[in-house]
Amino acid sequence: MSSGSGTSTATVVWFRQDLRLQDNPALAAAVARGGPVVPVFIWDEAGEGDWAPGAASRWWLHHSLAALDAALRECGLRLVVRRGESGAVLSELIKSTAATAAYWNRRYEPAAIARDTALKASLGIEAKSFNAALLFEPHTVKNKSGGPFQVFTPYWRHCLALPVEAPGKLRAGLLPAPARWPKSADLSELGLLPEIKWDAGLAQAWQPGEAGAQARLKRFVAAIPGYADARDQPAAGATSGLSPHLHFGEISPRQIWAAVAAQGKDSGVFPPSRGAQVYLKEVGWREFAHHLLYHFPATPAQPLRAEFAAFPWRKDARQLRAWQRGLTGYPIVDAGMRQLWATGWMHNRVRMIVASFLVKHLRLSWQEGAAWFWDTLVDADLANNTLGWQWSAGCGADAAPYFRIFNPILQGLKFDPAGDYVRRWVPELAKLPDKFIHEPWEAPMDVLVTAEITLGRTYPQPIVEHAEARAAALAAFQGMRSKAR
C-alpha cells in the first residue's frame, strides 16, 4: 500500500546491522523528516573487507531480511534489495527516487568506518548516521588520560556512571511511501542460503527477526533472577540467546537495558536482581569489545600484545580438523563443537573451553579458531569474536594469562557434572555412567562394552594428553617471553 506521497523529499534509509523497526534512529529520523521513506539493503561482500559474513551468518541474514520486509509491508513500506558496491547502489537509488537525504546507523568495524566516511563526503546530499548498536559509543568513552580503556572492570565502572538513553518508539500505522517503488532484487538472488541443506538445525533452534528477538527477550527477562547461578551450566539453557539478534540489530542494547530496568520498577531497585547485574555485565563485555575494535582496528588479524606475534604456533591440519568436527576425544570440547555445527551457536562457557583447548592444548593459532567461528556462528561479530579469541590466547586486552590452561576434564566435571550436555551432543557416549562421561578412557572395559563404546572406533582416543600438552604450552610461552626480553 502506498501513501501516494511525492518523491521530492524522499529519504533513503540504508539498513545494515539494524534489522528492526523499533528503536531504529535512522528510520525514526527519516519518518520525522517528512516525505517518502525508501528502505534499502545492499549486499556488498567486497565492502566488508576481509570479513564478509560466513555461511551461518548468511543463513541468518536471509531470514532476518525476509522478516524485516514483512514488518515494513505492514507499515506500508517494503525493503528494496540490491546487490553491488554500496556507494554506486546508493547513488543510483538516490537519483531514481530524487531523494534528498540518506540515513543509516553506524557500524564500528574498520572497513565499515572507512566506507561510511567516504560516502558522507561523496553522495552529494544530506547524509547522516546514528547510534543504534551500542549503549556507549567508543569515541565517547575515555580513561583518565584521555585514551581508550584496555581493562574491562574500570571501563564498565566508568560506563555505569553514564546515562543510558531510552529506546525510541516508532508510531504505529502507515509510513510515507514513494508513489513508485524502485526496482528490487528478489531476496533469493543474493544466494545467502546454503546450496547443500545443512541448515535444518539452525532453523529448528532460531527465529531470526525482530519478533523473534522480542519473544526471546521476554522469556529471558522472566527467568533472569536465576541467571547468575545457572549461566555457566551449558545443559541448563539459562543464557539469553540474544547474541545473534543483537549482532544483526533485531534488538538494541537500549531495549534490553530498559526491559531489565522495568523488572525492578515495583521495588525501585536497579538492577533488580543479582542475575540482572551479572547479565548486564555481559552486555558491557560486548560494549567493551566494540570499544577495543574501534581503537585498535588491526586486532582481528594481529595480537594486541605485540610480543605474541612471535609465539610459536603450530600447524597441524589433522588436529585442526578433529577440533572443528568435535572429534578430539575430550567430551566437553567435542560437545561444544558439535553444538556449534548443528545450531550455529555455542554456550559461552564452552566457547572458552574449546578456545583454550585449541590455542593451548593444540597450540594452533587463535586466528584459526576465529576463522572457524566466523564461518559457523550465527552470532559471528567481528568485535566479540576478536576479543574472545585474543582473551583465550592471552594476547589481547584484559586477557586470561596464557599460563592459565583449562583442564577440559575438570571443566566438564564442574559445569556439566551429570553429563547432560555431553550426552545430548555426543550421543555415542550417552550410556556411560556419570563417573566416566568426561574421561571415557578411564572406564573399565566392561563398562565400555555395556555402553557400546569402542575407543578409537566409535569415539576417538584423546588426540593429545592433557599434562603433556600443558607442559608444551608453558614451555612455548616461556620461550616467547625469553625472546622478548
KESE-415702 format. One record per residue (C-alpha): residue in one letter; x, y, z. Coordinates in steps of 0.02 Angstrom, whole numbers, plus 50000, padded with zeros to 5 digits. Each point is the difference from the previous one (the first is absolute). Last residue first. Example, Ala and Ser with C-alpha at 12.3 -4.5 7.8 and 13.67 -1.06 7.14 Angstrom:
<recs>
s506844994750357
a499314982850033
</recs>
This chain:
<recs>
r531714951351348
a498804995149860
k500984984449957
s499854993750179
r498145003650000
m499744989849842
g500974985450072
q498995000850161
f498394999049899
a500634985349899
a500514991050159
l498295003350077
a499144992949847
a501104984550000
a499664996750184
r498125001849973
a500034988349851
e500934986850100
a498815001350148
h498454999449890
e500474985849882
v499655004449820
i498814992949869
p498964992150138
q499394982749942
p498605001649877
y498204993850018
t499204985549906
r501704994349934
g501465006050105
l499104995650159
t498704986449972
i498415005250087
e498404989850017
a499685006750177
t500024982050066
v501644997049907
l500755016050068
v499514995350178
d500744982649977
m501615007649936
p500245011050151
a499685018749974
e501515011450008
w500005003049812
p498235006750018
e500625015750089
h498565012450010
i498604987050006
f500994988350113
k499205002550171
d498345005249923
p499774982349934
l500224997749811
k498434996349900
a499955016749911
l501804999449936
e499504997149817
p498765014250024
v501345013550002
w498895015449992
r498634995350121
r501054988450108
v501335013350020
y498755013150059
d499184987950123
g501674994150070
a499405000150181
p501415011750053
d499875011649849
f500835015850066
k501244993150126
l500294982649931
g500175006749823
q501225013650052
l500994987050099
i500184989049846
p500355014649883
n501435006350111
f500015018449959
i501725007449982
r500425016050093
f501825002149943
y499425010949856
p499295012550123
a498155003449968
a499905016249903
d499605017550061
a500405006049824
g500684986949882
c501394987049987
g499504987250132
a499364987949868
s498284999050080
w499855018950012
q500605001949821
w498654987849947
g498615008550095
l500525017749953
t500094996049816
n498364990649993
n499105013550099
a500605014249887
l499804990749836
d498294993050042
a499544982249955
d498304997550082
v499434986549878
l501684991750033
t500754988149871
d501055010749884
w500665012550126
f500244986350129
w501154990949880
a500985015949960
a500175004450185
g500704982850037
e501325001149865
q500425017850056
w500234993450177
s501464989949936
l500204981450026
r500904995850161
l499044983550012
h499765000250189
k500215018750016
v499225008849850
l498724986849952
f499564994050175
s499835017750066
a498785003949860
v498994984350036
i499865004250185
m499635018549976
r498644996249874
v499324987150123
r499705013650129
n499165010549865
h498784986549941
m500214996949815
w499045005849847
g499754995649818
t498784986350050
a500734983549937
w501805005249968
l500145009950162
q499184986350103
r501254988149924
m501475011050051
g499325001650176
a499704981550024
d501744996049934
v500835011450126
i498974993150145
p500354982249942
y501905000849978
g500424987449864
t500385013949876
l498634995249877
g498885015350004
r500105003249813
q500985016450013
w501174992950132
a500374984449896
r500285011149848
l501255010650093
q500884984350059
r500184993549823
a500505016849927
d501435002150122
k500945016649997
r500755005250166
w500085017350077
p501725005650057
f499535016850077
a500955014149914
a498475011049967
f499604997050183
e501255013450050
a498875013349922
r498614998350128
l498515005349897
p500244984549893
q499775002449813
a498614994649880
p498385006250079
t501115011550107
a500485012549864
p498585012050043
f500635004250176
h498925014750055
y498394994349915
l500314981650032
l500345003550184
h498435010150030
h498994987349902
a500594986150115
f499695010850153
e498185002349949
r499824981249983
w500784998050173
g498745012650065
v498564989149939
e500824986250101
k500055011850150
l498155002849970
y499774981450026
v500914999750167
q499005014850063
a498364992349942
g500404983550086
r500445009150160
s498265007449996
p499075016349971
p501385009849914
f499365012250046
v498895000250154
g498395010050007
s499124984750068
d498555001049879
k501085006249857
g501264985950011
q499504989949846
a499875016149903
a501895002150014
v500304983249916
a498845004649857
a500785017349984
w501764992949989
i499464987449869
q499155013549897
r501545011050014
p501104985449947
s499004999749838
i498994986049923
e499964993549822
g501685008649983
f500844985849908
h501284997850138
l498725002450137
h498844986749931
p501494988449982
s500505003150182
l498264998550077
g500144981950055
s499605006050176
t500974986950096
a499134987950118
g499874984749886
a500514988950145
a501094987749903
p501395012949975
q500155003650186
d500935016550017
r498415010549996
a499114990650140
d500435009650158
a500055017549927
y498494997249888
g498774995050136
p499235017450017
i499985001349809
a498584987749967
a498645012449952
v501305010849913
f500514985149893
r498274995949936
k499645018149955
l501695002049915
r499714984349895
a498315006449943
q500735017049958
a501394992349897
g498824988549906
a498885014749958
e501505010149938
g500634986549884
p500824982950003
q499054986050086
w501314987450056
a500334982150055
q499024989949873
a500535010749853
l501814998650054
g499884981250016
a499284998449825
d501425010449926
w501064986849915
k499015000749838
i501385000549869
e499735015849898
p500105010450158
l498905015650013
l500735017249966
g499934999149810
l499565018449980
e498734995549865
s498884991750131
l499605017250072
d499215005149835
a500865015249929
s499125016750015
k499515013249874
p499495017050068
w498265002150073
r498835012849926
a498955011950104
p501314999050136
a499414994550172
p499565010250154
l499754988350151
l498374991350040
g499524997250180
a500854998250167
r501235013050063
l501824994950007
k500674999250177
g501745005450053
p500964990850133
a500465010350155
e501765007050000
v501164993150132
p500815012850114
l501844997750048
a500624993850169
l499834982049943
c501185003949857
h501455004650115
r499784984050102
w499924990549836
y501685006849940
p500794998250172
t499534981450000
f500374996449817
v501835004449985
q500655008049840
f499115016850013
p500275012449859
g500935016450023
g499625016550085
s501204996750144
k498564997550121
n499254986949885
k498915004249853
v498244995349942
t499195010949865
h500994993249851
p499484982250040
e498115003350001
f499144995850163
l498364990650001
l500394992449831
a499174994849837
a498825013949944
n501155015149997
f499595011249853
s500675004549829
k499575014749889
a500195003649815
e499195015949930
i500354999449814
g501554999449890
l500364981650029
s501885002550007
a500525006550171
k498784989750102
l500454985149892
a501865001150039
t499695000050187
d498804985449984
r501254989449904
a501445003250121
i498904996450152
a499314984249920
a501744993349960
p500615003350178
e498494992050086
y498985012350102
r498305001049917
r498895015450002
n498175000949957
w499455006649832
y499205015349922
a500015006249821
a499235016949956
t499335009449849
a499264985049910
a499535002649818
t499454981650001
s501024994649848
k501475011350043
i500124994850182
l499864981849949
e501405001949873
s501125008650127
l499594987050133
v500434985749883
a501645007849945
g500535003750178
s499544982750064
e500884989949865
g498784987149937
r498404990750041
r498325008150035
v498494996350107
v498645013250021
l499094996150161
r498165004449999
l498905013750071
g498165001150049
c500304996650185
e499534981549989
r501164999449849
l501445005550111
a499734985450117
a499994987649855
d501585007649928
l500854998850169
a499534981650019
a500694995949828
l501595009750042
s500184989950160
h499784983749906
h501365003849874
l501155007550133
w499904984450108
w500574988849857
r501365012649955
s500624999650180
a500134981149995
a501015000549837
g501195013850050
p499705018649980
a501335009849904
w501465003650115
d501565003649897
g499295016349934
e498135001250032
g499765010749844
a500434985149891
e498464990850063
d498815013949953
w498204994050021
i499065016450012
f498435001950106
v498835014549962
p498575009150086
v499255014449898
v499035012150111
p498855012749919
g499845017650069
g500215006350176
r501605002250098
a499224991150148
v499834984049897
a501825001049946
a500565003550179
a499044984850064
l500774988949867
a501765005850043
p499674998950187
n499354982049998
d499274997350173
q498574989949922
l500064995449816
r501334986449999
l501444993649893
d501375011350068
q501574991449936
r499815007849826
f498465009949950
w500235015449891
v498555012050021
v499775010549842
t499035015750035
a498775007449876
t499705018749998
s499565002349816
t499274982349983
g498135003250008
s498864991650125
g498714987449940
s499844992150171
s500404983449922
m499344982750042
</recs>
